Amino acid sequence: MSVLQIAPVELREAFYEPLRHMVLILDVSGKIRYINSKGAQLLRRPRHDIIGKNWLQQFVPDEYHADILKRIRKAIRQKEIVESYEHYVKCGDNQNRIIKWHNNLITDPDGNVVEILKTGEDVTQQRENEKKLAESEENYRALVENIYQVAYRVDFPPNIKKVYPRLTPTFTTQRVEEFTGFPAKAFHNGTVIYLNRVHPDDREAVRRSFFKMIETRKAIHRTYRFRHKNGSYRWFEDTIIPIPNAHNIVTGCYGVVHDITDRVRHLATIREYEKFFSLSQDMFCIAGTDGYFKKINPSFERILGYSSRQLLKVPFIEYVHPDDVQKTQEVMQHLAAGGITIDFENRYRCKDGSYKWLSWTCTPSLDSDLLYAAARDITLQKIHEERLRKSEAFLSSVIENIPAMIFIKDAVDLKFARLNKAGETLLGYSEKELLGKTDYDFFPKSEADFFTRIDREVLRKRKLYVIPEEKIKTRLKGERILHTRKIPLYDQQGNPEYLLGISIDITDRKKAEELIKENEQKLIEAQKIAHVGSWEVDLKSETLTLSEEACRLFGLKNKKKLTRKEFRNLIHPEDRALVAELVETAVKLKDSFETEVRVIRPDGSLRYLLTRGRPMLKNKKVVKIIGTGLDISERKQTQFRIMKALVSGQDYERRRIAEDLHDSLGQKLSAIKLSVENISSRNGLKHSELNRLSALLNEAIEEVRNISHNLIPAGLHEFGIKNTLHNLCHRLQSTTGMHINFQAYGLKKPLDKTIELAIYRIAQELINNAMKHAQANEISVQLFGRSKQLILTVEDDGIGFDKKVLNSDKSFGLQSIASRTMALSGNFEIDTHPGKGTIASIQIPLHQPKPVES
């Protein structure tokens, strides 16, 4: 509400008569001093019969009096702005109209309020259209929901007061992005909280109306501003309809939101009539009977896109749509003759080539060749009306062309009111044959009794009812199995008017499911016999699905789905990187793979699986990897036994040879030395010859001793691996002069003698290789215990070698090391490059997991 100064009567006529809205001027007591032609036309009374009457008593229903008086008195007292409001007015034809009012105070030169200016917009048809559209959309949403398509709805959690305002919709129509700038998904997942973007000044009113809807269980209409993604505010008119449960408790709501931004951009408050003319959202103009605009307000430029200069320069008939030219010329002739035109509609061409629908109200000047006219852009209203028509046509098209059977029954007597084409094909009856008849006219009594009982229950409880499977006898296809959903459709009073049913023929699907189950069982039996399990990796969800036999191989109890982390934990730690690399390569190259992988079952037992995998493509992109796993644990166990037997045989043979050298050959050489010394003393051999012969015998005896020591390390069983290796390194350093550094730590308990002997042989072989072939200056030997493992590393600064040698006959010593390591379920790694030295690493578990019987 704004304050205007009182104006002369002739100016009122000039400015108020052309307006397409109803204009009233009341004195402070409520009597009507002025009404324009549009107002008299709406009230269906002559102007002289209206002037002087009390506005509230004569034309406004009683229930609105108190609120209107409170608004006006407060405005007069405080001279403050009051929001516009709507109410019914009494018309002469007993057809009450809904008017939306904007009020202004008119003061005398001393600032005293002497009159009230009211401009009213007839929104009756608009409200009726909105009501019809809401009813149509409600039926459409019910259909969409039951054919598994997305519609707009909010479901409430039990703690609705705590969760508010962070509610998220269950579904929305896609136009939400057009209205708000955000996609529907952003509201569904809570990325954007709808209520947080409501204008701060409107949030409390929105909150009150929301909980009023829940309390009264009635639909609520509310208007508020919403901040668009681009930062601007849009005016929304929101109708929220409660969804009660069987106990009449509101558990959710449907929402219908309209963008009324253009509608609520009403005339800004104006101090002067010229300002009122300039700032109006409607198109005001003064035109001549010669067919040219004489003066236009900025709304012409805003709506049509042309500049004022362009519009004033050209006859306005040239902007009119060709199909509307004749009727526009007829109206011009009527105005030239002194007539008044109200709500005349035609289309005007915009600068971008599109057309806008305009609704005109025009009156001629009594003493000049001028026309005072006001036009309003009703393009959106036309689109709204067309959308309503198309919505109804679309609903009918969906029903007729959807592959599921859709039928509608009258809620009173359950007679068929509609059947789509899919229903005719399924049942074998035409829609014409079914209309006006019940289930008892077509189906056996037992089936008809069942259908009728369910129908009555749906209408009584007023909620969706799902029948997963029901058998029905059809006219041409015999007995079929249907999946059916039923829901009531309501009239304007909220009472069930019709029953909607949607049925899908699942007969073929049921037969296919039975066949699939039979084939799956055969596959399970075949896998059990062959000890082969199948698996499938979904790359999108990162889940592994196992067959029943695969579950057994992994030691799982019917846990057929594993997460990525759960599957990784089942793989031996040393094989995890290999498995990840194989999957990555299969996806990248779209190629199959085969490998052996160790699996640690939940009970701690170890199994070896021969795994084959193959990628599955969709649109040339790998989406899944399928494969099989064959349990080869027994084969691997046999290989380990053979390897251990070979290693043990080698050690036994070394011990036997060492004992023979020490006990037999060594003693014989010592005896020969004594004999030589005795012979020389008796026969007088030269001293030099004796010394040379004695030295050779000493060297032979020492060499036998070294060979024996290398074959069977002295003190290993008595002093342990740590001290024995230390002595080995010290002795080799003393005899060769090469720097050999030895370190040991983390060895708290005595080790198994088999492991100690294997480690000694491996260390001995690696040190000998470094001394003989690496040309090293320094050798570093480390032995330590960590995480239930014994780790040996031998590093040298020698010349290194090409790893390709590992696969040739020249690597017999390294292959022997690998065999000893494998026999103890260990891991042997060697890192070397020509010119960069060599690092050999041996890892042997101190407590090895044993394969279990299948």
Secondary structure in CASP SS format (residue, H / E / C, confidence):
PFRMAT SS
TARGET T0000
AUTHOR 0000-0000-0000
METHOD secondary structure of the structure
MODEL  1
M C 1.00
S E 1.00
V E 1.00
L E 1.00
Q E 1.00
I C 1.00
A C 1.00
P C 1.00
V H 1.00
E H 1.00
L H 1.00
R H 1.00
E H 1.00
A H 1.00
F H 1.00
Y H 1.00
E C 1.00
P C 1.00
L C 1.00
R C 1.00
H C 1.00
M E 1.00
V E 1.00
L E 1.00
I E 1.00
L E 1.00
D E 1.00
V C 1.00
S C 1.00
G C 1.00
K E 1.00
I E 1.00
R E 1.00
Y E 1.00
I E 1.00
N C 1.00
S H 1.00
K H 1.00
G H 1.00
A H 1.00
Q H 1.00
L H 1.00
L H 1.00
R C 1.00
R C 1.00
P C 1.00
R H 1.00
H H 1.00
D H 1.00
I C 1.00
I C 1.00
G C 1.00
K C 1.00
N E 1.00
W H 1.00
L H 1.00
Q H 1.00
Q H 1.00
F H 1.00
V C 1.00
P C 1.00
D H 1.00
E H 1.00
Y H 1.00
H H 1.00
A H 1.00
D H 1.00
I H 1.00
L H 1.00
K H 1.00
R H 1.00
I H 1.00
R H 1.00
K H 1.00
A H 1.00
I H 1.00
R H 1.00
Q H 1.00
K C 1.00
E C 1.00
I C 1.00
V C 1.00
E C 1.00
S C 1.00
Y E 1.00
E E 1.00
H E 1.00
Y E 1.00
V E 1.00
K C 1.00
C C 1.00
G C 1.00
D C 1.00
N C 1.00
Q C 1.00
N C 1.00
R E 1.00
I E 1.00
I E 1.00
K E 1.00
W E 1.00
H E 1.00
N E 1.00
N E 1.00
L E 1.00
I E 1.00
T E 1.00
D C 1.00
P C 1.00
D C 1.00
G C 1.00
N C 1.00
V E 1.00
V E 1.00
E E 1.00
I E 1.00
L E 1.00
K E 1.00
T E 1.00
G E 1.00
E E 1.00
D E 1.00
V C 1.00
T H 1.00
Q H 1.00
Q H 1.00
R H 1.00
E H 1.00
N H 1.00
E H 1.00
K H 1.00
K H 1.00
L H 1.00
A H 1.00
E H 1.00
S H 1.00
E H 1.00
E H 1.00
N H 1.00
Y H 1.00
R H 1.00
A H 1.00
L H 1.00
V H 1.00
E H 1.00
N H 1.00
I C 1.00
Y C 1.00
Q C 1.00
V C 1.00
A C 1.00
Y C 1.00
R E 1.00
V E 1.00
D E 1.00
F C 1.00
P C 1.00
P C 1.00
N C 1.00
I H 1.00
K H 1.00
K H 1.00
V H 1.00
Y C 1.00
P C 1.00
R C 1.00
L C 1.00
T C 1.00
P C 1.00
T C 1.00
F E 1.00
T C 1.00
T C 1.00
Q C 1.00
R C 1.00
V H 1.00
E H 1.00
E H 1.00
F H 1.00
T H 1.00
G C 1.00
F C 1.00
P C 1.00
A H 1.00
K H 1.00
A H 1.00
F H 1.00
H H 1.00
N C 1.00
G C 1.00
T C 1.00
V C 1.00
I C 1.00
Y H 1.00
L H 1.00
N H 1.00
R H 1.00
V E 1.00
H C 1.00
P C 1.00
D C 1.00
D C 1.00
R H 1.00
E H 1.00
A H 1.00
V H 1.00
R H 1.00
R H 1.00
S H 1.00
F H 1.00
F H 1.00
K H 1.00
M H 1.00
I H 1.00
E H 1.00
T H 1.00
R C 1.00
K C 1.00
A C 1.00
I E 1.00
H E 1.00
R E 1.00
T E 1.00
Y E 1.00
R E 1.00
F E 1.00
R E 1.00
H C 1.00
K C 1.00
N C 1.00
G C 1.00
S C 1.00
Y E 1.00
R E 1.00
W E 1.00
F E 1.00
E E 1.00
D E 1.00
T E 1.00
I E 1.00
I E 1.00
P E 1.00
I E 1.00
P E 1.00
N C 1.00
A C 1.00
H C 1.00
N C 1.00
I C 1.00
V E 1.00
T E 1.00
G E 1.00
C E 1.00
Y E 1.00
G E 1.00
V E 1.00
V E 1.00
H E 1.00
D E 1.00
I C 1.00
T H 1.00
D H 1.00
R H 1.00
V H 1.00
R C 1.00
H C 1.00
L C 1.00
A C 1.00
T C 1.00
I C 1.00
R C 1.00
E C 1.00
Y H 1.00
E H 1.00
K H 1.00
F H 1.00
F H 1.00
S H 1.00
L H 1.00
S C 1.00
Q C 1.00
D C 1.00
M E 1.00
F E 1.00
C E 1.00
I E 1.00
A E 1.00
G E 1.00
T C 1.00
D C 1.00
G C 1.00
Y C 1.00
F E 1.00
K E 1.00
K E 1.00
I E 1.00
N C 1.00
P H 1.00
S H 1.00
F H 1.00
E H 1.00
R H 1.00
I H 1.00
L H 1.00
G C 1.00
Y C 1.00
S C 1.00
S H 1.00
R H 1.00
Q H 1.00
L H 1.00
L H 1.00
K H 1.00
V C 1.00
P C 1.00
F H 1.00
I H 1.00
E H 1.00
Y H 1.00
V E 1.00
H C 1.00
P H 1.00
D H 1.00
D H 1.00
V H 1.00
Q H 1.00
K H 1.00
T H 1.00
Q H 1.00
E H 1.00
V H 1.00
M H 1.00
Q H 1.00
H H 1.00
L H 1.00
A H 1.00
A C 1.00
G C 1.00
G C 1.00
I C 1.00
T E 1.00
I E 1.00
D E 1.00
F E 1.00
E E 1.00
N E 1.00
R E 1.00
Y E 1.00
R E 1.00
C C 1.00
K C 1.00
D C 1.00
G C 1.00
S C 1.00
Y E 1.00
K E 1.00
W E 1.00
L E 1.00
S E 1.00
W E 1.00
T E 1.00
C E 1.00
T E 1.00
P E 1.00
S C 1.00
L C 1.00
D C 1.00
S C 1.00
D C 1.00
L E 1.00
L E 1.00
Y E 1.00
A E 1.00
A E 1.00
A E 1.00
R E 1.00
D E 1.00
I C 1.00
T H 1.00
L H 1.00
Q H 1.00
K H 1.00
I H 1.00
H H 1.00
E H 1.00
E H 1.00
R H 1.00
L H 1.00
R H 1.00
K H 1.00
S H 1.00
E H 1.00
A H 1.00
F H 1.00
L H 1.00
S H 1.00
S H 1.00
V H 1.00
I H 1.00
E H 1.00
N H 1.00
I C 1.00
P C 1.00
A C 1.00
M E 1.00
I E 1.00
F E 1.00
I E 1.00
K E 1.00
D E 1.00
A C 1.00
V C 1.00
D C 1.00
L C 1.00
K C 1.00
F E 1.00
A E 1.00
R E 1.00
L E 1.00
N C 1.00
K H 1.00
A H 1.00
G H 1.00
E H 1.00
T H 1.00
L H 1.00
L H 1.00
G C 1.00
Y C 1.00
S C 1.00
E H 1.00
K H 1.00
E H 1.00
L H 1.00
L E 1.00
G C 1.00
K C 1.00
T C 1.00
D H 1.00
Y H 1.00
D H 1.00
F C 1.00
F C 1.00
P C 1.00
K H 1.00
S H 1.00
E H 1.00
A H 1.00
D H 1.00
F H 1.00
F H 1.00
T H 1.00
R H 1.00
I H 1.00
D H 1.00
R H 1.00
E H 1.00
V H 1.00
L H 1.00
R H 1.00
K H 1.00
R C 1.00
K C 1.00
L C 1.00
Y E 1.00
V E 1.00
I E 1.00
P E 1.00
E E 1.00
E E 1.00
K E 1.00
I E 1.00
K E 1.00
T C 1.00
R C 1.00
L C 1.00
K C 1.00
G C 1.00
E E 1.00
R E 1.00
I E 1.00
L E 1.00
H E 1.00
T E 1.00
R E 1.00
K E 1.00
I E 1.00
P E 1.00
L E 1.00
Y E 1.00
D C 1.00
Q C 1.00
Q C 1.00
G C 1.00
N C 1.00
P E 1.00
E E 1.00
Y E 1.00
L E 1.00
L E 1.00
G E 1.00
I E 1.00
S E 1.00
I E 1.00
D E 1.00
I C 1.00
T H 1.00
D H 1.00
R H 1.00
K H 1.00
K H 1.00
A H 1.00
E H 1.00
E H 1.00
L H 1.00
I H 1.00
K H 1.00
E H 1.00
N H 1.00
E H 1.00
Q H 1.00
K H 1.00
L H 1.00
I H 1.00
E H 1.00
A H 1.00
Q H 1.00
K H 1.00
I H 1.00
A H 1.00
H C 1.00
V E 1.00
G E 1.00
S E 1.00
W E 1.00
E E 1.00
V E 1.00
D E 1.00
L C 1.00
K C 1.00
S C 1.00
E C 1.00
T E 1.00
L E 1.00
T E 1.00
L E 1.00
S C 1.00
E H 1.00
E H 1.00
A H 1.00
C H 1.00
R H 1.00
L H 1.00
F C 1.00
G C 1.00
L C 1.00
K C 1.00
N C 1.00
K C 1.00
K C 1.00
K E 1.00
L E 1.00
T E 1.00
R H 1.00
K H 1.00
E H 1.00
F H 1.00
R H 1.00
N H 1.00
L H 1.00
I E 1.00
H C 1.00
P H 1.00
E H 1.00
D H 1.00
R H 1.00
A H 1.00
L H 1.00
V H 1.00
A H 1.00
E H 1.00
L H 1.00
V H 1.00
E H 1.00
T H 1.00
A H 1.00
V H 1.00
K H 1.00
L H 1.00
K C 1.00
D C 1.00
S C 1.00
F E 1.00
E E 1.00
T E 1.00
E E 1.00
V E 1.00
R E 1.00
V E 1.00
I E 1.00
R C 1.00
P C 1.00
D C 1.00
G C 1.00
S C 1.00
L E 1.00
R E 1.00
Y E 1.00
L E 1.00
L E 1.00
T E 1.00
R E 1.00
G E 1.00
R E 1.00
P E 1.00
M E 1.00
L E 1.00
K E 1.00
N C 1.00
K C 1.00
K E 1.00
V E 1.00
V E 1.00
K E 1.00
I E 1.00
I E 1.00
G E 1.00
T E 1.00
G E 1.00
L E 1.00
D E 1.00
I C 1.00
S H 1.00
E H 1.00
R H 1.00
K H 1.00
Q H 1.00
T H 1.00
Q H 1.00
F H 1.00
R H 1.00
I H 1.00
M H 1.00
K H 1.00
A H 1.00
L H 1.00
V H 1.00
S H 1.00
G H 1.00
Q H 1.00
D H 1.00
Y H 1.00
E H 1.00
R H 1.00
R H 1.00
R H 1.00
I H 1.00
A H 1.00
E H 1.00
D H 1.00
L H 1.00
H H 1.00
D H 1.00
S H 1.00
L H 1.00
G H 1.00
Q H 1.00
K H 1.00
L H 1.00
S H 1.00
A H 1.00
I H 1.00
K H 1.00
L H 1.00
S H 1.00
V H 1.00
E H 1.00
N H 1.00
I H 1.00
S H 1.00
S H 1.00
R H 1.00
N H 1.00
G C 1.00
L C 1.00
K C 1.00
H H 1.00
S H 1.00
E H 1.00
L H 1.00
N H 1.00
R H 1.00
L H 1.00
S H 1.00
A H 1.00
L H 1.00
L H 1.00
N H 1.00
E H 1.00
A H 1.00
I H 1.00
E H 1.00
E H 1.00
V H 1.00
R H 1.00
N H 1.00
I H 1.00
S H 1.00
H H 1.00
N H 1.00
L H 1.00
I C 1.00
P C 1.00
A C 1.00
G C 1.00
L H 1.00
H H 1.00
E H 1.00
F H 1.00
G H 1.00
I H 1.00
K H 1.00
N H 1.00
T H 1.00
L H 1.00
H H 1.00
N H 1.00
L H 1.00
C H 1.00
H H 1.00
R H 1.00
L H 1.00
Q H 1.00
S H 1.00
T H 1.00
T H 1.00
G C 1.00
M C 1.00
H E 1.00
I E 1.00
N E 1.00
F E 1.00
Q E 1.00
A E 1.00
Y E 1.00
G C 1.00
L C 1.00
K C 1.00
K C 1.00
P C 1.00
L C 1.00
D C 1.00
K H 1.00
T H 1.00
I H 1.00
E H 1.00
L H 1.00
A H 1.00
I H 1.00
Y H 1.00
R H 1.00
I H 1.00
A H 1.00
Q H 1.00
E H 1.00
L H 1.00
I H 1.00
N H 1.00
N H 1.00
A H 1.00
M H 1.00
K H 1.00
H H 1.00
A C 1.00
Q C 1.00
A C 1.00
N C 1.00
E E 1.00
I E 1.00
S E 1.00
V E 1.00
Q E 1.00
L E 1.00
F E 1.00
G E 1.00
R E 1.00
S C 1.00
K C 1.00
Q E 1.00
L E 1.00
I E 1.00
L E 1.00
T E 1.00
V E 1.00
E E 1.00
D E 1.00
D C 1.00
G C 1.00
I C 1.00
G C 1.00
F C 1.00
D C 1.00
K H 1.00
K H 1.00
V H 1.00
L H 1.00
N H 1.00
S C 1.00
D H 1.00
K H 1.00
S H 1.00
F H 1.00
G H 1.00
L H 1.00
Q H 1.00
S H 1.00
I H 1.00
A H 1.00
S H 1.00
R H 1.00
T H 1.00
M H 1.00
A H 1.00
L C 1.00
S C 1.00
G C 1.00
N E 1.00
F E 1.00
E E 1.00
I E 1.00
D E 1.00
T E 1.00
H C 1.00
P C 1.00
G C 1.00
K C 1.00
G C 1.00
T E 1.00
I E 1.00
A E 1.00
S E 1.00
I E 1.00
Q E 1.00
I E 1.00
P E 1.00
L C 1.00
H C 1.00
Q C 1.00
P C 1.00
K C 1.00
P C 1.00
V C 1.00
E C 1.00
S C 1.00
END
